Amino acid sequence: MSKSTRKVPVEVLHLSMPRTGSVSMMAAYNILGLTTYHGFDYIARPHDHIEWEKAIDAKFFGKGKKFTREDFDREDFLGTFQVLSDFPVQGFAEEFLEMYPEAKVVLVERDMDKWYHSFDTQVIPALYTWKTQTLINFLEPYFMKAHPATTMMKLQYSLFNCHDQASFSANTRETYRRHYDMVKSKVPKERLLVYELGSGWEPLCKFLGKPIPDEPFPFKNESKEFEIWMRKIQTKVLLSGIREAARFMVIPAGIALAAWGLQKSGWLA
């Protein structure tokens, strides 16, 4: 095993699929004093986009060296987080189960039809907005060092064995079942908590060996939180990409304009 440079241990692998109360669970872990890596953190940390893309390219496309525990444990990547959850973490669930055998595993299951409706109407369409498509097809390939939208597309297309929105939607249920079956088959029962949302603090705290907090278990309106967050983040990343594109375009445009001016003035005659 590679030497770990991790600053804190991974205490929990929260391996539930997105849209199963991950925002509420993230808030709960934070109240329990556990630093939690979530998709929100992925977007907020541009350096992570680069690292995750390398890891995804290596695992799913055979490009580069596969990430080891040492790679993930770096302080500037996942080394300061005690809980790993949500996308892109789910893409490496099997690897993390092997890398962190001491970590406890939490799965939140949700009624399949309700989960599918939520995932199909919010998560999948987020990859096909005009903002995201502008990033994927124009800004990220040519002007941006970090590729958050492209990286997420690569991951989700690989996990869901799809190539467009229709096949993404069609393969969603089977991917959910396969993922949960994999986790349950690999994790010993004493190390696994299948948590039901609405159960409150008791089963989670008992499983993690944490005292029950005085405050109520957090409940976040996941659909509303996700919609607001996604709209803000897409705009933020798009504007960042536009600024990068403008920076690349201004210099050649300035040179061309100067050359035209010199030619008109006779200096380049």
ZIUR-V458780 format. One record per residue. N is the residue number from 0. OMEGA is omega in whole degrees, -180 to 180 (999 if undefined). Layout:
n=(N | N)
omega=(OMEGA | OMEGA)
This chain:
n=(0 | 1 | 2 | 3 | 4 | 5 | 6 | 7 | 8 | 9 | 10 | 11 | 12 | 13 | 14 | 15 | 16 | 17 | 18 | 19 | 20 | 21 | 22 | 23 | 24 | 25 | 26 | 27 | 28 | 29 | 30 | 31 | 32 | 33 | 34 | 35 | 36 | 37 | 38 | 39 | 40 | 41 | 42 | 43 | 44 | 45 | 46 | 47 | 48 | 49 | 50 | 51 | 52 | 53 | 54 | 55 | 56 | 57 | 58 | 59 | 60 | 61 | 62 | 63 | 64 | 65 | 66 | 67 | 68 | 69 | 70 | 71 | 72 | 73 | 74 | 75 | 76 | 77 | 78 | 79 | 80 | 81 | 82 | 83 | 84 | 85 | 86 | 87 | 88 | 89 | 90 | 91 | 92 | 93 | 94 | 95 | 96 | 97 | 98 | 99 | 100 | 101 | 102 | 103 | 104 | 105 | 106 | 107 | 108 | 109 | 110 | 111 | 112 | 113 | 114 | 115 | 116 | 117 | 118 | 119 | 120 | 121 | 122 | 123 | 124 | 125 | 126 | 127 | 128 | 129 | 130 | 131 | 132 | 133 | 134 | 135 | 136 | 137 | 138 | 139 | 140 | 141 | 142 | 143 | 144 | 145 | 146 | 147 | 148 | 149 | 150 | 151 | 152 | 153 | 154 | 155 | 156 | 157 | 158 | 159 | 160 | 161 | 162 | 163 | 164 | 165 | 166 | 167 | 168 | 169 | 170 | 171 | 172 | 173 | 174 | 175 | 176 | 177 | 178 | 179 | 180 | 181 | 182 | 183 | 184 | 185 | 186 | 187 | 188 | 189 | 190 | 191 | 192 | 193 | 194 | 195 | 196 | 197 | 198 | 199 | 200 | 201 | 202 | 203 | 204 | 205 | 206 | 207 | 208 | 209 | 210 | 211 | 212 | 213 | 214 | 215 | 216 | 217 | 218 | 219 | 220 | 221 | 222 | 223 | 224 | 225 | 226 | 227 | 228 | 229 | 230 | 231 | 232 | 233 | 234 | 235 | 236 | 237 | 238 | 239 | 240 | 241 | 242 | 243 | 244 | 245 | 246 | 247 | 248 | 249 | 250 | 251 | 252 | 253 | 254 | 255 | 256 | 257 | 258 | 259 | 260 | 261 | 262 | 263 | 264 | 265 | 266 | 267 | 268)
omega=(179 | 178 | -177 | 174 | -176 | -179 | 178 | -180 | 169 | -179 | -176 | 166 | -180 | -168 | 175 | 175 | 175 | -178 | 174 | 179 | -175 | 180 | 177 | -180 | 176 | 178 | 179 | 179 | 180 | 177 | 179 | 177 | -179 | 177 | -168 | 176 | -176 | 176 | 177 | 179 | 178 | -178 | -174 | -174 | -175 | 179 | -179 | 180 | -178 | -178 | 180 | 179 | 176 | -179 | -180 | 178 | -178 | -176 | -170 | -175 | 177 | -178 | -180 | -177 | 178 | -178 | 175 | 176 | 179 | 179 | -179 | -174 | 180 | -176 | -179 | 178 | -176 | -171 | 180 | -178 | -179 | 177 | 176 | -175 | 169 | 173 | 5 | -177 | -176 | 180 | -178 | -177 | -179 | 179 | -178 | 176 | 178 | -177 | -175 | -178 | 179 | -176 | 173 | -173 | 178 | 175 | 172 | 179 | -179 | 175 | -173 | -177 | 179 | 179 | -178 | 180 | -179 | -178 | -175 | -178 | -179 | -176 | -177 | -180 | -179 | 180 | -173 | 173 | -179 | 179 | -179 | -180 | 175 | 177 | -174 | -171 | -176 | -171 | -175 | -178 | -170 | -170 | -173 | 177 | 177 | -175 | -175 | -178 | 179 | 180 | 179 | 177 | 179 | -178 | -175 | 176 | 179 | -178 | -175 | 176 | -175 | -178 | 177 | -175 | -178 | -180 | 175 | -179 | -177 | -175 | -172 | -177 | -178 | 178 | 177 | -178 | -178 | -180 | -178 | 178 | 180 | -178 | -177 | -178 | -175 | -173 | 176 | -175 | -179 | -179 | -173 | 172 | 171 | -171 | 178 | 179 | -177 | -179 | 177 | -174 | -165 | -178 | -180 | -178 | 178 | -179 | -176 | -179 | -179 | 176 | 180 | -180 | 178 | -176 | -180 | 175 | -176 | 173 | 179 | 174 | -170 | -179 | -180 | 179 | -177 | -179 | -180 | -179 | -178 | 180 | 180 | -173 | 178 | 178 | -179 | -178 | 178 | 179 | 177 | 178 | 179 | 178 | 178 | 179 | -180 | -180 | 179 | -175 | -175 | -177 | 178 | 180 | 179 | 179 | 180 | -179 | 179 | 179 | 178 | 180 | 179 | 179 | 180 | -178 | 178 | -178 | -179 | -180 | 999)
